[in-house]
């Protein structure tokens, strides 16, 4: 444990070799937070660390969140439940049930989600999933200027929130569809891949923009919605079919 007199105590649940763990570590270093490290994540060790050190924040992926919630079953009240104030989830969306369970297990924690990639120094967009001050799950159906949505189409894909202030996003579409390739640019984007020349880094029509490899669109509320991966698209009867949407329909 690396510690100082600080108001924030951050538990490292993700490895530092992963962009999520590394970027969060740097962010917490800049705030002067205490850092609690465990050799390898397992729910029992993490719960013990939270209770022992009064951890206030951590990051998760869906599997880690599920493990944390299920680990101390049999305890109605555990000592660390009130110390956690903020949790950032990445690496996939949390189900509605998991969000509700997390809100009960960490009753004072603000739960956020992030979407990003290594090539963009981690997170591109953020969204609040639960805020204990409101006591209800957040619905990301808000426009920045109070406008009512204009689209008559039901929402598609997974909502991942709005871009961070320094992030530019655009959707590169072909034809009349609003769904297209998700591109980004800004100071957060890497220079290029190893052994890739600057002339090959992007095509001429999208110079200076990084193609994330994901397909999606910006909805009427300004939220980015993910549909699937570019290389996962299937052409069927002249229509684009995305495996992620098919899987999601079966899950419901």
N, C-alpha and C positions, 0 to 999 in steps of 0.2 A: 504494500500500500504506500503510495506517494501522497503525502498529506501536508496541508498547511491550515492556518486558521481561515476557513472559508465557509460560506453559507451553502455551497453546493457540493454534493458528494456523488461522483459519477462511477457507476459500476461498468467495467469493460466486459460485456457479454459477447462481443464480436471480436474475432482475431484482428490484430493490427496489420496483418498482411492483406486484409480485405478493405476496399475503399470505404465501406460503411463504418467499420471500426476505426480506421485511420482518420477519416475526416471528422468524426465525432470526437475523437481524442484531441485533435488540434483545436476544435471549437471549445471544448471544455478547458483546455490549457489556457486559452486566451481569456477565459472568464475567471481564472484563478481557482478553479475547483479542485477539490481533493480527488485523487484517482485510486480506485480499488480494483486490483487485478487478481484474477483467478487463473490458475494454469490452463484450464480447459473448461468450457461451459458444461455444467450439468445443473439441473434444477435445484438439487439439494444444496450444493455449494453456493449457488447464487442466492438462495433464500437465506442461508446462514450469513452470507456477507451483507445482505440488506439489513438484517436484524442487528448484526454486530456493529456495523459502521454507520447506520442511519442513512443509507443511500437515498438520494433525492431524485436521481435520473438515471435512465439506461435506455438502450436501444434493443429492439427485438425484430425477429422475423416471425411469421405465423407459428412455426414449429416451436420456437423458444417461448412464445407467449403461452401456447397450449401446455408446454411442459411446466412452466412456472405456476400456472393456475392449478394444475392437477397435482403438483408435488406435495403440498402440505395438507392434503385431504385428511379429515379427521380433526383438524384444528379449526374451531369456529372463528377464533380470533388469533392472528399471529402478530408478533411485535412490530414487524416492518410495514404493515399495511398502511399506516398513516404517514410514513416518512417519504414515500415516493410521490413526487409532485409532477413529473413529466416523463412520458414514454414516447419514443419515436419508433414507429414500425416501418420496416422496409422489406424488400425481397418478396413482395406478394401481398395481396389484400387480405384483411381480416374479415371473416364471416360475421354476420350480424350477431350470431350467438356468441362468438368469441369476444366481440366488442362489449356485449352486455356482461359476460363473465369477467372480463378485465375490469370493467367499471365497478363491479362488486368486490373484486379481489384487491384492487388498488383504488379505493373510494375517493382519494384526494388527488389522483393523478389526472393531468390533462393528457389525453391520448391523441397523438398525431400520426399521420402516415406520410411517407415520402416516396417519390418515384425518381429514379436516376440511373446512372451507370458510371463505371470506372472512368470512361473517356471524358466525362464532364465533371470530374472531381466530386462525384457523388450526386447529391439531390438536385433535381430540376424543379419539381413541384412539391407543394406541401398542402395538407388538408387536415383540419381538426375533425377527429372522429367522435370524441367525447370531451365535454368540459364539465367538471363537477360543479362549477358555479351555476351552470344552467340546468344540471341534473337530468338532462335528456341527451340522447345521441344527436349529433349535429347533422342537419340535412344540408348538403352543399348546393342548395338551389337558391343562390343569391346572386344578383347582378351587382356589379360594382357601382352602378349609378341608379339603382332602384327600378330599372326598366323591367317590364314583364317579358317573359320569353316569347319569341316570335315563331319558333319552330312548331310544326304540327306533328313532327315525327316523335315517337317515343324514344327515350334515351337508349343508346346502344353502348356496349362495352363497360369497362370499369372506370369509374370516376377517380382520378388521382389528384384533383385539386388544381390550384392556380400556381403559375410560375413564381419563383423567388424574384425579388426586385431586380437582381442583376442579370436575370436570365431572359433571353429572347427565344420565343418559340414561333414556328410557322408550320403550316400544313401544306405540303407540296402535293397537289391533286392533279389527276389526269382526267380530263373530261368534266362533267358537271357534278360529280359526286363531291360531297363535303368531306369524305373520308380519304385520307392520303398518308404519305410518309411524314413522320414527325421529325422536323429539323430544329436545330438549336445553334445559337452562336452567342459569344460573349467571352469575358475573361476567364470563365470557368472551363472552357473547352481546351483539350490537349492540342499540341501543335500538329502532330501527325502520328501515325503508327511507325514502329521501327522499320527501317529500310524502305519507307515510302517517301517518294520525292514530293516536294510541295506542289508540283504540277498535277500529281495524281491524287492529291488529298481530297479534292472535291471536283464535281463536274462544273462546267462553265456556267450552267444555269443557276447553280446554287453555291457560287463561290463564297468561301468563308463560313458556310453553314455545315454543321456536322449532321450527317444522317444517322439517327439513333438505331435504325433497323426495325423500328416499331411503326405500326399503323394505328392511326387514331384521328380524332378531330376535336375542335374547340366547340363546346356547346354554348347555348344562349346565355349561360351564367358566367362564361369565361373560364370554365373548368376544362382541363384536358381529359379526354376519355380514351382509354386504350382499347383497341379492338384485337390486335394480335401482332405477330411478327411478319415482316415483309416476306421472308422466305417460307412462311407457313401458309400463304394464301393459295386457295384452290379455285380454279375456274370451273364452274358447273353451269351449263346452260346459259352462258353469257353473263353469269353473276359471279361476284367474288364471295367466296365462302371462307370463313376463318375458323380453324379448329377450336380456338378458345371460346368463340361464341356458341359453337355446337355443344362443347363440354358444359358451358354455363347453363344452357337450356336444360340439359339432363339433370344438372344439380338441383334445379328448381322443381 
